[in-house]
Amino acid sequence: MTNEDIKAISILFCLWVLNLELNPGLGRIIIRPDPEGKLRFAFGNVVRYIIAPFNNIDFWRPVMWDANVYTFIGIGFVFYKSLSFFGSVGPERSSI
């Protein structure tokens, strides 16, 4: 695993966290109102979503793949590697 792969996985993780917060079906996972109505940062909910696929089989169903960190990063990483592979293959292009 190269440094570029680690960067890609880190970016995919950040995108997954943003997806948890901004997804209309999920939303308000990280920034939640407390009983007084003030918005609070709830990082523990992210940890719960990281652990959830090990406790709930529904997270492995295709409809829940966007909420499953492992499928989200796995599919994103395969897409990233495919882009980098196909971007480096083919005839050499010379600049004129």
N, CA, C and O atoms as a MOPAC input file, in Angstrom:
PM7 MOZYME 1SCF
protein

 N      0.85500 1    -1.16700 1     0.00000 1
 C      0.00000 1     0.00000 1     0.00000 1
 C      0.90200 1     1.23000 1     0.00000 1
 O      1.78800 1     1.37600 1     0.84200 1
 N      0.65400 1     2.10000 1    -0.95600 1
 C      1.48300 1     3.29400 1    -1.10700 1
 C      0.90300 1     4.46200 1    -0.31000 1
 O     -0.20900 1     4.39100 1     0.21400 1
 N      1.67500 1     5.51600 1    -0.23500 1
 C      1.18400 1     6.73000 1     0.42900 1
 C     -0.02900 1     7.29800 1    -0.30100 1
 O     -0.93700 1     7.83800 1     0.33100 1
 N     -0.04800 1     7.17800 1    -1.63000 1
 C     -1.19200 1     7.64900 1    -2.40400 1
 C     -2.45500 1     6.85600 1    -2.05300 1
 O     -3.54900 1     7.41700 1    -1.99000 1
 N     -2.29600 1     5.55300 1    -1.82600 1
 C     -3.43800 1     4.72500 1    -1.42300 1
 C     -3.96200 1     5.15200 1    -0.05700 1
 O     -5.17300 1     5.22700 1     0.14900 1
 N     -3.07000 1     5.42800 1     0.85900 1
 C     -3.46900 1     5.86800 1     2.20600 1
 C     -4.18400 1     7.21700 1     2.12600 1
 O     -5.17200 1     7.43700 1     2.82500 1
 N     -3.68800 1     8.11800 1     1.27800 1
 C     -4.35800 1     9.40800 1     1.08800 1
 C     -5.75500 1     9.20200 1     0.51700 1
 O     -6.71200 1     9.84000 1     0.95600 1
 N     -5.86900 1     8.30400 1    -0.47000 1
 C     -7.17300 1     8.03900 1    -1.08500 1
 C     -8.15200 1     7.48000 1    -0.05000 1
 O     -9.31100 1     7.89300 1    -0.01500 1
 N     -7.70500 1     6.55400 1     0.78400 1
 C     -8.57300 1     5.97800 1     1.81700 1
 C     -8.97600 1     7.04700 1     2.83000 1
 O    -10.11900 1     7.06300 1     3.28800 1
 N     -8.05500 1     7.93600 1     3.18300 1
 C     -8.37200 1     9.02100 1     4.11900 1
 C     -9.41500 1     9.96200 1     3.53500 1
 O    -10.33700 1    10.38800 1     4.23100 1
 N     -9.26700 1    10.28400 1     2.25800 1
 C    -10.24000 1    11.15200 1     1.59500 1
 C    -11.59600 1    10.45700 1     1.51800 1
 O    -12.63100 1    11.08000 1     1.75200 1
 N    -11.58700 1     9.17000 1     1.18900 1
 C    -12.84300 1     8.41500 1     1.13600 1
 C    -13.52000 1     8.37100 1     2.51000 1
 O    -14.74500 1     8.46000 1     2.59800 1
 N    -12.73500 1     8.23600 1     3.57700 1
 C    -13.30700 1     8.23700 1     4.92800 1
 C    -13.96200 1     9.58300 1     5.22400 1
 O    -15.06500 1     9.63100 1     5.76900 1
 N    -13.29000 1    10.66900 1     4.86800 1
 C    -13.87200 1    12.00500 1     5.08400 1
 C    -15.14700 1    12.17400 1     4.26800 1
 O    -16.11800 1    12.75700 1     4.75200 1
 N    -15.15500 1    11.67000 1     3.03300 1
 C    -16.36400 1    11.73100 1     2.21500 1
 C    -17.49400 1    10.91100 1     2.83500 1
 O    -18.65700 1    11.31100 1     2.78600 1
 N    -17.14900 1     9.77200 1     3.41400 1
 C    -18.15800 1     8.95400 1     4.08600 1
 C    -18.77200 1     9.69300 1     5.28000 1
 O    -19.98600 1     9.66100 1     5.47900 1
 N    -17.93400 1    10.35200 1     6.06200 1
 C    -18.42600 1    11.11200 1     7.21200 1
 C    -19.33900 1    12.24400 1     6.72900 1
 O    -20.39400 1    12.48300 1     7.31600 1
 N    -18.93100 1    12.94400 1     5.65300 1
 C    -19.79200 1    13.98600 1     5.09200 1
 C    -21.10900 1    13.39200 1     4.58800 1
 O    -22.17200 1    13.99200 1     4.74800 1
 N    -21.02600 1    12.22100 1     3.98500 1
 C    -22.23200 1    11.55100 1     3.51800 1
 C    -23.18200 1    11.24000 1     4.67300 1
 O    -24.39500 1    11.39700 1     4.53800 1
 N    -22.64200 1    10.80700 1     5.79400 1
 C    -23.49400 1    10.54300 1     6.96300 1
 C    -24.24600 1    11.79200 1     7.39600 1
 O    -25.42300 1    11.73000 1     7.75300 1
 N    -23.56500 1    12.91000 1     7.36100 1
 C    -24.17400 1    14.14800 1     7.84900 1
 C    -25.13000 1    14.76400 1     6.82700 1
 O    -26.16800 1    15.30900 1     7.20200 1
 N    -24.79000 1    14.68200 1     5.54500 1
 C    -25.54800 1    15.40600 1     4.52600 1
 C    -26.58400 1    14.56100 1     3.79400 1
 O    -27.43700 1    15.11000 1     3.09600 1
 N    -26.53000 1    13.25500 1     3.93500 1
 C    -27.46300 1    12.37400 1     3.25000 1
 C    -28.87800 1    12.62500 1     3.76500 1
 O    -29.11600 1    12.55100 1     4.97100 1
 N    -29.82900 1    12.92400 1     2.85900 1
 C    -31.19500 1    13.19900 1     3.31500 1
 C    -31.84000 1    12.02200 1     4.05800 1
 O    -32.70100 1    12.23200 1     4.91300 1
 N    -31.43400 1    10.79300 1     3.74100 1
 C    -31.99300 1     9.63000 1     4.41600 1
 C    -31.39800 1     9.40200 1     5.78800 1
 O    -32.02800 1     8.77900 1     6.64400 1
 N    -30.20500 1     9.89200 1     6.00700 1
 C    -29.53800 1     9.71200 1     7.30500 1
 C    -29.53800 1    11.04800 1     8.03800 1
 O    -30.38400 1    11.29800 1     8.89600 1
 N    -28.58600 1    11.89500 1     7.69100 1
 C    -28.51300 1    13.25500 1     8.21000 1
 C    -28.50000 1    13.39900 1     9.71700 1
 O    -29.00400 1    12.54900 1    10.45100 1
 N    -27.92300 1    14.47300 1    10.15000 1
 C    -27.84600 1    14.82000 1    11.57400 1
 C    -27.28800 1    13.69500 1    12.43000 1
 O    -27.76500 1    13.43500 1    13.53500 1
 N    -26.27700 1    13.04100 1    11.90000 1
 C    -25.61700 1    11.96500 1    12.63400 1
 C    -24.51500 1    12.54400 1    13.51500 1
 O    -24.31300 1    12.09100 1    14.64200 1
 N    -23.81200 1    13.53200 1    13.00600 1
 C    -22.63800 1    14.06300 1    13.70400 1
 C    -22.99000 1    15.33000 1    14.47800 1
 O    -22.63900 1    15.46400 1    15.65000 1
 N    -23.67000 1    16.24100 1    13.83300 1
 C    -24.06300 1    17.49100 1    14.49000 1
 C    -25.54100 1    17.37100 1    14.83600 1
 O    -26.41100 1    17.44000 1    13.96900 1
 N    -25.79700 1    17.19000 1    16.11600 1
 C    -27.16000 1    16.91700 1    16.59100 1
 C    -27.56800 1    17.93800 1    17.65700 1
 O    -26.72600 1    18.43800 1    18.40300 1
 N    -28.84000 1    18.23500 1    17.71800 1
 C    -29.30600 1    19.12200 1    18.79500 1
 C    -29.37800 1    18.36200 1    20.11800 1
 O    -29.81600 1    17.21200 1    20.16700 1
 N    -28.94300 1    19.02000 1    21.17900 1
 C    -29.06400 1    18.41200 1    22.50900 1
 C    -30.46400 1    18.70400 1    23.05100 1
 O    -31.25300 1    19.36200 1    22.37300 1
 N    -30.79300 1    18.23000 1    24.26200 1
 C    -32.14700 1    18.47000 1    24.80400 1
 C    -32.51700 1    19.95600 1    24.92000 1
 O    -33.69600 1    20.30900 1    24.93500 1
 N    -31.50100 1    20.81800 1    25.00000 1
 C    -31.77400 1    22.25900 1    25.09400 1
 C    -31.89500 1    22.90700 1    23.72300 1
 O    -32.19300 1    24.09800 1    23.62800 1
 N    -31.66600 1    22.13700 1    22.65300 1
 C    -31.77700 1    22.66600 1    21.30000 1
 C    -30.47800 1    23.19400 1    20.72100 1
 O    -30.45700 1    23.63900 1    19.57400 1
 N    -29.37800 1    23.15500 1    21.49500 1
 C    -28.08700 1    23.61200 1    20.99200 1
 C    -27.46000 1    22.49300 1    20.15900 1
 O    -27.55100 1    21.31500 1    20.50400 1
 N    -26.82200 1    22.88900 1    19.05600 1
 C    -26.16600 1    21.90200 1    18.20600 1
 C    -24.86300 1    21.45000 1    18.85000 1
 O    -24.05300 1    22.27200 1    19.27700 1
 N    -24.67100 1    20.15300 1    18.91400 1
 C    -23.48300 1    19.55100 1    19.52000 1
 C    -22.83700 1    18.58600 1    18.54500 1
 O    -23.51100 1    17.95700 1    17.72900 1
 N    -21.52200 1    18.47800 1    18.64100 1
 C    -20.77200 1    17.53100 1    17.83300 1
 C    -20.78300 1    16.18400 1    18.55000 1
 O    -20.34400 1    16.07800 1    19.69600 1
 N    -21.29300 1    15.14500 1    17.86100 1
 C    -21.42100 1    13.81500 1    18.46100 1
 C    -20.54200 1    12.82400 1    17.69400 1
 O    -21.03400 1    12.06100 1    16.86300 1
 N    -19.24500 1    12.84500 1    17.97800 1
 C    -18.31600 1    11.95500 1    17.28000 1
 C    -18.59100 1    10.48700 1    17.59800 1
 O    -18.28000 1     9.60800 1    16.79300 1
 N    -19.16500 1    10.22200 1    18.75400 1
 C    -19.49000 1     8.84900 1    19.13500 1
 C    -20.43500 1     8.17500 1    18.14500 1
 O    -20.40100 1     6.95500 1    17.98300 1
 N    -21.27500 1     8.96600 1    17.48300 1
 C    -22.17200 1     8.39500 1    16.48500 1
 C    -21.39800 1     7.86400 1    15.28300 1
 O    -21.79000 1     6.85900 1    14.68900 1
 N    -20.30300 1     8.52900 1    14.91800 1
 C    -19.45500 1     8.03500 1    13.82500 1
 C    -18.86400 1     6.68700 1    14.22400 1
 O    -18.83600 1     5.75500 1    13.42100 1
 N    -18.40200 1     6.58600 1    15.44300 1
 C    -17.84000 1     5.32200 1    15.93600 1
 C    -18.91400 1     4.23100 1    15.90900 1
 O    -18.62500 1     3.09100 1    15.54700 1
 N    -20.13100 1     4.56700 1    16.28200 1
 C    -21.22700 1     3.58700 1    16.24800 1
 C    -21.48200 1     3.09200 1    14.82300 1
 O    -21.74200 1     1.90800 1    14.60900 1
 N    -21.40600 1     4.00500 1    13.85200 1
 C    -21.59900 1     3.61100 1    12.45800 1
 C    -20.42800 1     2.78800 1    11.93300 1
 O    -20.60900 1     1.98000 1    11.02300 1
 N    -19.24100 1     2.97400 1    12.48100 1
 C    -18.09800 1     2.14400 1    12.09200 1
 C    -18.27500 1     0.72700 1    12.62800 1
 O    -17.91200 1    -0.23800 1    11.95500 1
 N    -18.81900 1     0.59400 1    13.81400 1
 C    -19.00700 1    -0.71200 1    14.45100 1
 C    -20.28800 1    -1.40600 1    13.96800 1
 O    -20.35900 1    -2.63500 1    13.96400 1
 N    -21.28400 1    -0.63800 1    13.56700 1
 C    -22.60900 1    -1.16800 1    13.24000 1
 C    -22.61100 1    -2.34100 1    12.24800 1
 O    -23.38400 1    -3.27600 1    12.45700 1
 N    -21.79700 1    -2.35200 1    11.18600 1
 C    -21.84800 1    -3.49000 1    10.26000 1
 C    -21.48200 1    -4.82700 1    10.89900 1
 O    -21.83600 1    -5.88000 1    10.37000 1
 N    -20.78700 1    -4.80000 1    12.01500 1
 C    -20.44100 1    -6.03600 1    12.71200 1
 C    -21.57800 1    -6.53300 1    13.60900 1
 O    -21.59800 1    -7.69500 1    14.01500 1
 N    -22.51500 1    -5.64700 1    13.90800 1
 C    -23.63300 1    -5.99000 1    14.79000 1
 C    -24.97100 1    -6.11800 1    14.06100 1
 O    -25.90600 1    -6.72400 1    14.58500 1
 N    -25.06500 1    -5.55500 1    12.86700 1
 C    -26.34300 1    -5.51300 1    12.15400 1
 C    -26.11800 1    -5.91200 1    10.69700 1
 O    -25.47400 1    -5.18200 1     9.94300 1
 N    -26.64000 1    -7.05000 1    10.30800 1
 C    -26.44100 1    -7.57300 1     8.95000 1
 C    -27.06400 1    -6.68100 1     7.88000 1
 O    -26.65800 1    -6.73300 1     6.71900 1
 N    -28.04100 1    -5.86700 1     8.25900 1
 C    -28.68200 1    -4.99300 1     7.27800 1
 C    -27.70800 1    -4.00300 1     6.64600 1
 O    -27.94500 1    -3.53800 1     5.53100 1
 N    -26.63400 1    -3.67900 1     7.32600 1
 C    -25.64200 1    -2.75900 1     6.76900 1
 C    -24.92500 1    -3.35300 1     5.55600 1
 O    -24.28000 1    -2.61900 1     4.80700 1
 N    -25.02500 1    -4.65300 1     5.35200 1
 C    -24.37300 1    -5.30500 1     4.21200 1
 C    -25.31400 1    -5.42700 1     3.02100 1
 O    -24.90500 1    -5.91700 1     1.96900 1
 N    -26.54700 1    -5.00000 1     3.15800 1
 C    -27.48000 1    -5.01100 1     2.03900 1
 C    -27.17400 1    -3.79800 1     1.14600 1
 O    -26.82800 1    -2.73100 1     1.65300 1
 N    -27.30000 1    -3.95700 1    -0.18300 1
 C    -26.93900 1    -2.85600 1    -1.09500 1
 C    -27.60700 1    -1.52000 1    -0.78200 1
 O    -27.00900 1    -0.46900 1    -1.01300 1
 N    -28.80900 1    -1.53700 1    -0.27100 1
 C    -29.49900 1    -0.28100 1     0.03100 1
 C    -28.80000 1     0.50200 1     1.14700 1
 O    -28.98400 1     1.71400 1     1.25700 1
 N    -28.00600 1    -0.17500 1     1.96800 1
 C    -27.31400 1     0.47000 1     3.09700 1
 C    -25.81700 1     0.66300 1     2.85100 1
 O    -25.09700 1     1.06700 1     3.76400 1
 N    -25.34100 1     0.38600 1     1.65300 1
 C    -23.90800 1     0.47300 1     1.38900 1
 C    -23.34400 1     1.87600 1     1.59700 1
 O    -22.16500 1     2.01600 1     1.92400 1
 N    -24.14700 1     2.90300 1     1.41800 1
 C    -23.63500 1     4.25300 1     1.63700 1
 C    -23.41800 1     4.54700 1     3.11900 1
 O    -22.60400 1     5.40700 1     3.45600 1
 N    -24.11200 1     3.86500 1     3.99800 1
 C    -23.93600 1     4.04800 1     5.44100 1
 C    -22.87600 1     3.11700 1     6.01200 1
 O    -22.41900 1     3.31900 1     7.13700 1
 N    -22.47800 1     2.09800 1     5.24900 1
 C    -21.46800 1     1.13500 1     5.69600 1
 C    -20.09400 1     1.64300 1     5.27500 1
 O    -19.79800 1     1.71700 1     4.08200 1
 N    -19.26800 1     1.98800 1     6.23000 1
 C    -17.95600 1     2.56900 1     5.93300 1
 C    -17.09700 1     1.61900 1     5.10500 1
 O    -16.32000 1     2.07000 1     4.26400 1
 N    -17.22200 1     0.33200 1     5.32500 1
 C    -16.36500 1    -0.63900 1     4.64600 1
 C    -16.73800 1    -0.78700 1     3.17100 1
 O    -15.85800 1    -0.87400 1     2.31500 1
 N    -18.02200 1    -0.81400 1     2.87400 1
 C    -18.41800 1    -0.89100 1     1.47100 1
 C    -18.18900 1     0.44200 1     0.77300 1
 O    -17.78100 1     0.46500 1    -0.38800 1
 N    -18.44100 1     1.55100 1     1.45700 1
 C    -18.23500 1     2.87500 1     0.87800 1
 C    -16.77400 1     3.05800 1     0.48900 1
 O    -16.47200 1     3.45400 1    -0.63600 1
 N    -15.87100 1     2.77100 1     1.41700 1
 C    -14.44300 1     2.92800 1     1.13800 1
 C    -13.97700 1     1.85400 1     0.15500 1
 O    -13.17500 1     2.14600 1    -0.73200 1
 N    -14.46000 1     0.62500 1     0.29500 1
 C    -14.06100 1    -0.44500 1    -0.60900 1
 C    -14.41800 1    -0.15300 1    -2.04800 1
 O    -13.57500 1    -0.28100 1    -2.93500 1
 N    -15.65900 1     0.23800 1    -2.29400 1
 C    -16.09500 1     0.55600 1    -3.65300 1
 C    -15.37100 1     1.80100 1    -4.16300 1
 O    -14.95800 1     1.84700 1    -5.32200 1
 N    -15.21800 1     2.79100 1    -3.31800 1
 C    -14.49200 1     4.00500 1    -3.70600 1
 C    -13.04000 1     3.72400 1    -4.03700 1
 O    -12.48800 1     4.30100 1    -4.97400 1
 N    -12.41800 1     2.83600 1    -3.27100 1
 C    -11.00700 1     2.50900 1    -3.50600 1
 C    -10.84200 1     1.73800 1    -4.81400 1
 O     -9.89500 1     1.98500 1    -5.56100 1
 N    -11.74500 1     0.81400 1    -5.09400 1
 C    -11.69500 1     0.08900 1    -6.37400 1
 C    -11.86400 1     1.07200 1    -7.53100 1
 O    -11.16800 1     0.96700 1    -8.54100 1
 N    -12.77800 1     2.02100 1    -7.39000 1
 C    -12.97100 1     3.04500 1    -8.41300 1
 C    -11.69800 1     3.87700 1    -8.58100 1
 O    -11.28000 1     4.14200 1    -9.70900 1
 N    -11.08200 1     4.29000 1    -7.47800 1
 C     -9.83800 1     5.05900 1    -7.50800 1
 C     -8.72600 1     4.28300 1    -8.21100 1
 O     -8.02900 1     4.82600 1    -9.06800 1
 N     -8.56400 1     3.00600 1    -7.84500 1
 C     -7.51200 1     2.18900 1    -8.46200 1
 C     -7.79700 1     1.97600 1    -9.94800 1
 O     -6.86800 1     1.94400 1   -10.75500 1
 N     -9.06800 1     1.83100 1   -10.31600 1
 C     -9.41800 1     1.67700 1   -11.72900 1
 C     -9.06600 1     2.93500 1   -12.50900 1
 O     -8.52600 1     2.85700 1   -13.61200 1
 N     -9.37000 1     4.08500 1   -11.94000 1
 C     -9.02500 1     5.34000 1   -12.60200 1
 C     -7.52100 1     5.49400 1   -12.74800 1
 O     -7.03500 1     5.90300 1   -13.80300 1
 N     -6.78400 1     5.16700 1   -11.69600 1
 C     -5.33400 1     5.31000 1   -11.77400 1
 C     -4.73200 1     4.28300 1   -12.73600 1
 O     -3.73000 1     4.56500 1   -13.39300 1
 N     -5.33900 1     3.09200 1   -12.82400 1
 C     -4.83100 1     2.07600 1   -13.75200 1
 C     -5.10200 1     2.48500 1   -15.19500 1
 O     -4.19500 1     2.47700 1   -16.02700 1
 N     -6.34400 1     2.84200 1   -15.49000 1
 C     -6.67800 1     3.19500 1   -16.86400 1
 C     -6.09100 1     4.54100 1   -17.26900 1
 O     -5.91200 1     4.80400 1   -18.45900 1
 N     -5.79300 1     5.38700 1   -16.30500 1
 C     -5.15200 1     6.65000 1   -16.61200 1
 C     -3.68000 1     6.49800 1   -16.97000 1
 O     -3.09700 1     7.37500 1   -17.60600 1
 N     -3.07700 1     5.37400 1   -16.55500 1
 C     -1.65700 1     5.16300 1   -16.82800 1
 C     -1.40200 1     4.19000 1   -17.97100 1
 O     -0.24700 1     3.90900 1   -18.29000 1
 N     -2.45400 1     3.67200 1   -18.59100 1
 C     -2.32100 1     2.69700 1   -19.66500 1
 C     -2.69500 1     3.36300 1   -20.98200 1
 O     -3.53400 1     4.26300 1   -21.01700 1
 N     -2.08100 1     2.92500 1   -22.03900 1
 C     -2.44100 1     3.43900 1   -23.34800 1
 C     -1.24800 1     4.06200 1   -24.03600 1
 O     -0.14300 1     4.09800 1   -23.49400 1
 N     -1.48700 1     4.55100 1   -25.23600 1
 C     -0.37500 1     5.12900 1   -25.99900 1
 C      0.16600 1     6.38400 1   -25.32900 1
 O     -0.57800 1     7.17400 1   -24.74800 1
 N      1.44400 1     6.54000 1   -25.42400 1
 C      2.09300 1     7.72200 1   -24.87400 1
 C      1.63200 1     8.94300 1   -25.67200 1
 O      1.57300 1     8.91400 1   -26.90100 1
 N      1.31600 1     9.98600 1   -24.96500 1
 C      0.89700 1    11.22200 1   -25.63500 1
 C      2.04300 1    12.19700 1   -25.57100 1
 O      2.59800 1    12.46500 1   -24.50600 1
 N      2.37500 1    12.70300 1   -26.68000 1
 C      3.47400 1    13.68500 1   -26.71100 1
 C      2.88100 1    15.07500 1   -26.86100 1
 O      1.89900 1    15.28100 1   -27.57300 1
 N      3.49000 1    16.00100 1   -26.18600 1
 C      3.05100 1    17.37600 1   -26.31200 1
 C      3.76000 1    18.01000 1   -27.49900 1
 O      4.97200 1    17.87200 1   -27.66200 1
 N      3.00300 1    18.69000 1   -28.30600 1
 C      3.57300 1    19.30000 1   -29.52200 1
 C      3.72200 1    20.78400 1   -29.30800 1
 O      4.18200 1    21.49400 1   -30.20300 1

